[in-house]
Amino acid sequence: MITTCALFVGSHLALSHPLRDGLASRLGERGFQIVYSIVAIATLIMVVQAWRGMPPEPPLWAVGDGLWIVASLIVLFASILFMGSLIGNPALAAPGAVEAAQASPRGVFAITRHPMMWGFALWAIAHVMVMPTPGQIVLSATIAFLALVGSAGQDIKKARLMGEAWRGWAARTSFVPYAGQISGKASWAEAIPRPHALFGGIVLWIAATWAHGALGNMVAGIWRWTG
């Protein structure tokens, strides 16, 4: 499991940074994205298969309703961050990225400039809380590490590609969620998620937690108390 997770992280980091420019120049941006996607999907499948193939493990601590409630709320917040990150995100390789970086950060971007990656990291943390087995901890730590280290690397890459537009965006936003509000640099009012993030996140959370139980995994979210 550890070896497979190391391959998963290593391939992502290598293709995102040291190997990216050379491969993109040879294959073209579209060709590089195809290669990146194939490697990402293949290594993810390997991780999932390794995790499923692990023998049953006893939990490292007791999990009661209190932990389930906290973990469910964390996943809900992660879902809101993720859905909010899909629109107006200068970190995504999409037309209008420079214009998005020049705008005032609002909604999830006033919370953190990397809402998508923090959504993945918080999802991983919540899973460790309610499934505290060695295998799950390794898997979740892999996802959280890749998300947060990848975000830090993205700051460097975007500053190089977008110049002052990204550096200005970074100066107006925070890496850690709500760090800007706590430090007084940003307004709490601007950090209220916009409707597409809030309602989209709630719908995603309800659907994902329902599917969690429907697919034979542990019942999660509100479904733990409505059955």
Disulfide bonds with the S-S distance in Angstrom:
none
